[in-house]
């Protein structure tokens, strides 16, 4: 796989492309188009410069691997039975269907298409799948497969195709496109960013990963009555029985899996372990509150974690690195000239759910690194509502499995009928994204070498007492036998039995499933039985209550979720609410989180009482409090009142919770609720709550002054104004008072705040006052900023410039002040200068060109040439840290200094010294999609720049330089745009010497 930063550049290229018709999907481009022109005429001597490692024959393959003690690898299948395997699905008869992407990476347009599906069988039960039949062929870039409905569904962008063998000949005679439209919103398809990894879920749906770079409107050809859906950055699910379909939270790249409890995990090239905390269908129900993103990176050692490969670097990669260092070709330098060290091609993350390895391995995740020839394992632990993945204690300095063979390409995994984990080795000489190999090198590299090869390994216990389950056939199982199979210790058995029960839709299963929920001692069986009952439309209140009363918290959680299925017009029945109430004090944060989510739409007093107790039980547990606040706005009114009347609030977490409710109430414009909050804070004006109330009112388009018609808060603001003016008052008290005063009318607030700009005032007071004054932003305020400038301290000056840049009229005033020498142009940071030169208001940009002409950053080529000597100059770590704090810590974190806004420096360090050097001096050369700077124009006249950290139907969250995050309601967004550039500005090097640059490079290379 390509490196994370190379892939990110390609994503930018793709996402900025124009739309084309589905039947004209393009799949090829060149390195020069993606990165830039090659300099000079570099030559390559293939024999000397590109010696090639030979392929290892299957009989010798196992010897190239080192595997964790207690385990071993076995070849389950290899060429010629299988070629380029990237996904496997076992049907109910234990037959292995293999998705073979033979046309990777640039042969999609060959016709007939080379992609295919082979059916492999182990007829003699010895563990080796010796019989192979081509089941389906002529597939363009197939990337996923799942057995269902007596056949297979195959993802071959832009389609999902159903194949079935109705004649028993081992070859499909039915070929039907059931969904289409994937990738049709892109001008050019990214071979490593296609829809993939269909998985069966305990919710009786097939889930498709398609949110990692896909675009297009998907429609179901089986259901022309259903509207097409724009997938955007989300994943898709469909019901294989009814073909209903919809969207769910997504964003992973290649690799998706569910654990035993039905929780979803994904990965991306440079983030090998991500978890979806909740179903994002809950996130949009309250337009006045924004839930945190559902997808969370959960690896304790970071998404681009350290890995330990055994294989050598590939010669072509060494040459590319040398060329990049020399500037012959553009692009980042990996790992200081090495591929190894960190995840750059994480793929196929899969949860192990088998019964062969023992309980310590169940629900562990396994990830491949396709460029590193390895298998990486994580143990998963509960972390409040979310999870955390940690490298096992006995695998601290090595991987679970790794090969010395550079042709090994671990791309995916599959849980199997024998209880083992199977490893898909695509086995290619080159796996790199074709656009990431310089054209001059690429013509000497055979991207297709190995497309006639492929291996599938089985990880088995290395114990004489372990005996493999040789065969399985659930296709002939009776309904009773399938129900009993839900108790099987192997996850594949439970899933397959569950799926078959759903497909058969046999109502005779109902009493047996109910009995299982009532009597089984196996919580995993109960989860499947509950899902199966829901699938046949036989979910009863009695069964859900039984789940709610179960001793296992996961069964309780599922019961709470399924209670929603019994929701009648008036809401949940009191009997269900009673039982939910009984478990609302459970120690499990996950359970309490789901209760909050489920009760979010309930209007009954019983539901509100549960939510109130849940809040009391969950003080300081942010995910749960957020879940409570995500419910209908009426809840926040009642919960605010109940909590405010309950007890004196001295705990900061309780105050934060109350402030959250106050914000939602104010934003909802409910006059009764606003009166309740207003009366409360008039009686006890906690500044945090008052500010939250004001923020909510602003979201609703109003202010405290407008809603407080009886002047109930007048005394509060008068007192706050007195504290603001009192130079002898404690600094903390003054800062708190500034926050309060800023919520008052302009007439009363501005005079008090202007006092804080005087030269004698503390720096923190000056800064806070500047920020507060920024919301008024009229001529008097701007003039005061300029008049008081000589007495403002460093942080206050920085805040002043930020405030003045937010609106065209104040930006104009700032430029005129610089022209008049009232403010020195040197006070502007590189990002300030960039903001003015690229200002959306043409008049401001023109004025900046005139007044700041001497500050216009020189061409990046000339800057790189000027500082090139820093690459070989000896740097000093301590001096470099000083440079870092002066220029970088507003957006980056290293050595426990700074704020994380831009890329993780661990990932940046893998680029090597040359890559770091280029990233500093030419920040727009390679920009990961998640770090592209967006400009957002608000209806109240502000122009804000930052990276988008959350984007929902209700609001957008921008993270700006310095780490400040601003949540902007959709109602206040006038428009947004992005030019595909980094938030990091050009010109950061202004005023630096070559030695300064060498010191900074040394610090970044060595910093933690």
Order of alpha helices (4+ residues) and beta strands (2+ residues): alpha-alpha-alpha-alpha-beta-beta-beta-beta-beta-beta-beta-beta-beta-beta-beta-beta-beta-beta-beta-beta-beta-beta-beta-beta-alpha-beta-beta-beta-beta-beta-beta-beta-alpha-beta-alpha-alpha-alpha-alpha-alpha-alpha-alpha-alpha-alpha-alpha-alpha-alpha-alpha-alpha-alpha-alpha-alpha-alpha-alpha-alpha-alpha-alpha-alpha-alpha-alpha-alpha-beta-beta-alpha-alpha-beta-beta-beta-beta-beta-alpha
